Amino acid sequence: MLADIGVVHILAAAVLAYGLYAAVVATTTGVKMRRLVRESGPDAAYAALCASRGWTYTSKGESAPTRFQLMPTEVDSALTPGPQAIDVVTGTHAGLPFLSYEHRSWSRERMIQGLYCYRSERVHLVGFDLGHLHPWLHLRPKPRPTGLWRLVSRSEDSFERAYFVETTRKAFATAVLHEEMRDHLLRNVARYQFDGTWLVMVVDGPARPEELEPRLADLTAFLDLVPDHLLNRY
């Protein structure tokens, strides 16, 4: 019986120790999560740029992270922060309403028991609201293992090797991807998508204020290559 009592005491101590350990891990994880999502406040450079252009700026947008398809929005754990839209800018460019923001998302990976690391992804999204619906079309560059890809002849075959194409209407995709458009895309690393009424461009990396206007110009260049009859047809 004494032996049984000793075993019970050992088990109770083990349970208590594990409970204390779990509490420490949970507290530490919570602190890390708060550090990940803490707000830095408005960006002065963004605020100055928008004031000079007549655009609207806010340091964080609530609905933007889930507005578009194929953006990282799923949370893989209750202990992983949800996606955020940072440095949100709205305004008009080239006669079209636009939206720009940095999309931030996180994933949580287990290293050892009770120890996790967080990985973040930051992309810059710029989009024009075209005012009416178009078929879904997503153009995404494939990984390019070397710097020699620019030397490949710009043929239809080379484009198919360089880009993933997803669409709900093949005829629309074929008409958009004419030879001049394929050449334009082969010189770029952004991904593009017709998403509802929006034409969206996504570039890996943070959204810096000095890059906003050049990326609006890039998106305008893409739009200028889309045949007019496609923009007015749907």
C-alpha positions in Angstrom: 0.0 0.0 0.0 2.9 2.4 0.8 4.3 1.7 -2.6 0.9 2.5 -4.2 0.7 5.8 -2.2 4.2 6.7 -3.5 3.2 6.0 -7.1 0.1 8.3 -6.6 2.3 11.1 -5.2 4.8 10.8 -8.1 1.9 10.9 -10.6 0.4 13.9 -8.9 3.7 15.7 -9.0 4.2 14.9 -12.6 0.7 16.2 -13.5 1.3 19.4 -11.5 4.7 19.9 -13.2 3.2 19.3 -16.6 0.4 21.8 -15.9 2.9 24.4 -14.8 5.0 23.8 -17.9 1.9 24.0 -20.2 0.9 27.3 -18.5 4.4 28.7 -19.1 4.4 27.6 -22.7 0.9 29.1 -23.3 1.9 32.4 -21.7 5.1 32.6 -23.7 3.3 31.7 -26.9 0.7 34.4 -26.2 3.4 37.0 -25.7 5.0 36.0 -29.0 1.6 36.3 -30.8 1.1 39.8 -29.4 4.6 40.8 -30.6 3.8 39.5 -34.1 0.6 41.5 -34.5 1.4 44.6 -32.5 0.6 47.8 -34.5 3.4 50.2 -35.3 1.0 53.1 -36.0 0.7 55.2 -39.1 3.6 55.5 -41.5 4.6 59.1 -41.9 5.9 58.6 -45.5 2.6 57.0 -46.5 0.6 59.7 -44.9 2.6 62.5 -46.6 2.3 60.7 -50.0 -1.4 60.3 -49.7 -1.9 63.9 -48.5 0.0 65.2 -51.6 -2.1 63.0 -54.0 -5.5 63.3 -52.5 -5.6 59.7 -51.5 -6.9 58.1 -48.3 -4.5 56.3 -45.9 -5.1 54.1 -42.9 -2.5 52.1 -41.0 -4.7 49.0 -40.9 -7.8 47.7 -42.8 -10.2 45.2 -41.3 -12.0 43.7 -44.3 -9.2 43.8 -46.9 -7.4 40.6 -45.9 -10.4 38.4 -47.0 -11.5 40.5 -50.0 -9.6 38.6 -52.7 -9.2 35.0 -53.6 -5.9 33.1 -53.4 -4.6 35.3 -50.7 -3.3 33.6 -47.5 -6.3 33.8 -45.2 -6.6 30.5 -43.4 -5.3 30.2 -39.8 -3.6 26.9 -39.2 -3.9 27.1 -35.4 -5.8 28.9 -32.7 -2.4 30.2 -31.6 -1.6 31.7 -35.0 -2.5 35.3 -35.7 -5.0 36.0 -38.5 -4.0 37.8 -41.7 -3.7 41.6 -41.6 -3.9 44.4 -44.1 -1.3 47.1 -43.3 -0.8 50.5 -44.8 -4.0 50.6 -46.7 -4.3 53.3 -49.4 -7.4 54.0 -51.5 -7.7 56.6 -54.3 -7.9 57.1 -58.0 -5.2 56.5 -60.6 -5.5 56.7 -64.4 -9.3 57.3 -63.9 -9.9 54.1 -61.9 -10.5 53.5 -58.2 -7.6 51.6 -56.7 -6.6 49.8 -53.5 -3.1 49.1 -52.1 -2.0 47.4 -49.0 0.5 45.0 -47.5 -1.0 41.6 -46.8 0.7 39.9 -43.8 0.0 36.3 -42.8 1.7 33.8 -40.4 2.1 30.1 -40.1 3.2 28.2 -37.0 5.6 25.3 -37.1 6.5 22.9 -34.3 10.2 22.6 -33.6 10.2 20.4 -30.5 7.7 19.6 -27.8 6.3 22.9 -26.6 8.5 25.1 -28.8 7.2 26.7 -32.0 8.5 29.1 -34.6 6.4 31.6 -36.5 6.9 32.3 -40.2 5.5 35.4 -41.8 4.7 36.2 -45.4 4.4 39.8 -46.7 3.1 40.7 -50.1 2.1 44.0 -51.7 -1.3 44.0 -53.3 -2.4 46.7 -55.7 -5.8 46.5 -57.5 -8.1 48.5 -59.8 -11.8 48.3 -59.5 -13.0 48.0 -63.1 -16.6 48.4 -62.2 -18.0 45.2 -63.6 -17.5 41.5 -63.4 -15.0 39.5 -65.5 -14.2 35.8 -65.7 -11.8 34.6 -63.0 -8.2 34.6 -64.3 -5.1 34.0 -62.2 -1.6 34.4 -63.7 1.2 33.2 -61.4 4.9 32.9 -62.3 6.5 29.5 -61.8 9.7 29.3 -59.8 12.7 30.3 -61.8 15.7 28.4 -60.6 18.4 30.4 -62.5 18.9 33.9 -63.7 18.9 32.7 -67.3 15.2 32.6 -67.8 15.2 36.1 -69.6 17.3 34.6 -72.4 14.7 32.0 -73.3 12.9 32.8 -76.6 9.6 34.4 -76.0 7.3 31.9 -77.6 4.0 30.4 -76.5 5.9 27.3 -75.2 8.3 29.5 -73.1 5.3 31.3 -71.5 3.7 28.0 -70.6 6.9 27.0 -68.9 7.1 30.3 -67.0 3.5 30.8 -65.8 0.6 29.0 -64.2 -2.7 30.0 -65.7 -6.0 29.3 -63.9 -9.3 30.5 -65.3 -13.1 29.9 -65.4 -13.3 30.8 -69.1 -10.6 29.6 -71.4 -11.6 31.9 -74.3 -11.1 35.0 -72.0 -7.7 33.8 -70.9 -6.6 33.1 -74.5 -7.7 36.6 -75.6 -5.9 38.3 -72.7 -2.7 36.3 -73.3 -1.9 37.5 -76.7 1.7 37.7 -77.8 2.5 41.2 -76.6 0.9 40.4 -73.2 3.0 37.2 -72.9 6.1 39.1 -73.6 5.2 41.7 -71.0 4.6 39.0 -68.4 7.9 37.3 -69.1 9.6 40.5 -68.1 7.8 40.7 -64.7 7.7 38.7 -61.5 4.3 39.8 -60.2 1.2 37.7 -60.3 -2.1 39.1 -61.7 -5.7 38.1 -61.3 -9.1 39.2 -62.5 -11.1 38.8 -59.3 -14.8 39.8 -59.4 -14.8 43.4 -60.5 -11.1 43.8 -59.7 -7.8 43.5 -61.5 -5.2 42.7 -58.9 -1.4 42.6 -59.0 0.5 40.9 -56.1 4.3 41.4 -55.6 6.3 39.5 -53.0 7.7 41.6 -50.2 6.6 44.6 -48.1 4.6 47.5 -49.5 6.9 50.5 -49.3 5.5 54.0 -50.0 8.1 54.8 -52.6 7.1 51.7 -54.6 3.3 52.5 -54.7 3.3 54.7 -57.8 5.6 52.6 -59.9 3.4 49.6 -59.1 0.3 51.5 -60.1 2.1 52.3 -63.3 2.9 48.6 -63.8 -0.7 47.6 -63.2 -1.8 50.3 -65.7 0.7 48.9 -68.3 -0.9 45.4 -67.9 -4.4 46.8 -68.2 -3.5 48.8 -71.3 -2.5 45.5 -73.0 -5.9 43.9 -72.3 -8.1 44.3 -75.5 -10.8 46.9 -75.0 -13.5 44.5 -76.2 -12.8 42.2 -73.3 -13.1 45.0 -70.7 -16.4 46.1 -72.1 -17.9 42.7 -73.0 -18.5 41.1 -69.6 
